[in-house]
């Protein structure tokens, strides 16, 4: 039985039943004819064994009977059995958690579980329970631990945004939290404990400020510490952020918005077992400081949890631990011998694996079927066998081989063969795996070289190529040793974004995501193909967040980016190969990344003194699969030459210290530099331009008030634009951003033109050419100056002559030139044809008394025209709005009229006098009501002209 390292009392346990168990009463009866009573002598100290073995020669009888009887039950025990079950008293304690305290409660909920705790941080509440099976499962090299984490939507006062309103399949975010709980707890479980253990964690309340993920690690660690599950250390978890230049332990969600670091750390009071995080090119020195801050917080929490365990913890089930026989390790080593050393020198993975499988079958045959005889035992050894017999006469003595024993037992040497030893298949497999790991570690430490011939800091050969998939938007094949990743980039619009339904809300989307897949063929095996496993989700998220800091902003590159990483070969560090391949594929797709990054996986042999080393941990760069399985650490680091973007560390032993982590980080930095240098040799290199098969996206900025004009009633307008132009999608946002996605440029230009015409802001004084008359009313005509934009030209503004009805001048379908003379508060446009008609001075003879005033008005009009040069707007054949600068002098005189003006009818009856700015101001003050075609006010000028609301902003000297 192992010693109880936790200091907690161990409950008695009887794994095997016995005929002589304390629960049964044993009765020993001897036959009255037994010679041991009748013929015993004073010199005889032992009963002769021959009486029991030779029934023929000695017919006397000796019998042993075990009579099972019901155990006696006292009255007090009977009363206790009938009483209701007693539960432990509720316990509540406050534990420091960064700059605040969390409330830990046990004994209130989940009392039938082995342990259950409720942890409260602010108004965020996490409930965690630990249960274990009554009987152990089949022994294996993998501890039967199952972790489930679920965020209840009711915790945030909402329901799922999907069709099914009940929580169902575990979401990716919840899978990541499950891994955060599982990875630090698993190494602390004692070997030989095979009772299936389940940890369930629910978020019951969420306040939006205190994140439940790191809190769930602490809750699970406390629950396991209080339960009966044997554990070597108490584990808790914290989050560390970097706000400005200050490290913050367990920051709120608002503080994390300004943080340059997101570090989740789990460990014990003296070691670190797991870290995972993402940052924006953080230096190794800063990361070490953050880990140190987190470790101090973890140590404080662990000390408080220890006090809670002493108060209400349950005894650990140490007596259920079953380990293989210690001598089996020696036997396996004797059998495999030098064969295992030679096989570990095979460089290629598949041949080495097949050779080890053959050797394992050999060991199993010997130790489970044939039987094994140790080399220390020689054939034909002499065994001293007692010869027990009964004397017929107490005066007679039997002499054998000339030796006489003082008693009735005579010893004589009898040669025999050693008995073969047999063991269970499970124990043999477990021991063979441990011995293989031991030999591999010894080879690395003693020989200084690994299985593939590299030194500790060596990097495997790297080869990469881009553009191998012609129809994909971007592709790259990255190969490092026997690990190979095929990365493919797909670009799309907003509709391709990943929607997220979580506690915060169902409107969140991800415009960049990486999906990692690990088919069984990558390791030459046969396995299932289906939904992504937890490992695939975790590896994909790590690679995704490693690449995210190098992506451009959405304003510079408005695409949704999807990266698929398919592992085609695997021999360790496949997630970091996804980082390298993904970076190359992004460049091949034309994504303007900020810089190139690479990833590397680091390993470790912690105890080198066992194999003749100096005792210092040996750090391994770019580990293979066997080094990952047999080593003590898996530390993945991604970034460029100057900083880190993502990291993940798992420890398989009792934990590591900060100096060991610092050494690993610095060695990883050198490894990244070597990998980046090899990535620069990619052949063929990335194209760094958009593929011709990638969609085109154009971003427009319009007034937010104009968004409804694009969408239309029930989305009819935007759907009609998509159908008319053939674009793939038109996305609008509340801030006035419009994204047009199309497969070819012509469709994109058509949609761009329509939206521009719908949302452009007209300016008073603009001239629109070749405008079509859409409809006629008694008071004027409605003219389309742009697609979807119409204005009213009053009947008085159609001609310089008086018109009795509109049809006398124009008809529906005619094209005319108009000038915008007013935009009212409702955005309605007032147009004029008369404002563009040429004016002659032939019949304009003002009276002498008005000469000065007329001269003054003409001068003012000339001055105003010079300062109001306007743009003429034309509609091209494809409906686009084209603008040309046009000076007022082009329409102020018949002599200087242009070719466009010559197309208009010449009027010689009236004189056109421009308004002064003072007159315009006076009109705006007295105008109290506006109605098309209706006079609401009239003002007489010095020259006797009449200004009427609804007419042009010009005065007429006389009307014929």
URHUKA-V207214 format. One record per helix or strand of 2 or more residues. SS is the DSSP state (hx for helix, st for strand). FROM is the first residue (numbers start at 1). TO is the last residue. Records with the same first field share a line. If there is no record, write none. Layout:
# URHUKA-V207214
SS->FROM-TO  FROM-TO
This chain:
# URHUKA-V207214
hx->35-38  50-53  75-82  153-156  172-186  212-226  253-257  284-312  318-320  326-343  349-370  425-447  494-496  520-523  534-548  574-588  609-611  625-630  658-679  704-711  713-725  745-759  795-797  806-808  834-836  848-866  889-892  899-902  917-926
st->91-97  100-106  115-121  124-132  145-151  197-205  236-243  246-249  259-267  272-282  381-388  409-416  462-466  474-480  483-492  498-500  508-510  512-517  560-569  598-605  618-621  633-639  644-651  696-701  729-732  737-742  767-777  780-786  789-794  815-823  829-832  870-875  881-886  912-914  938-940  946-948  954-956
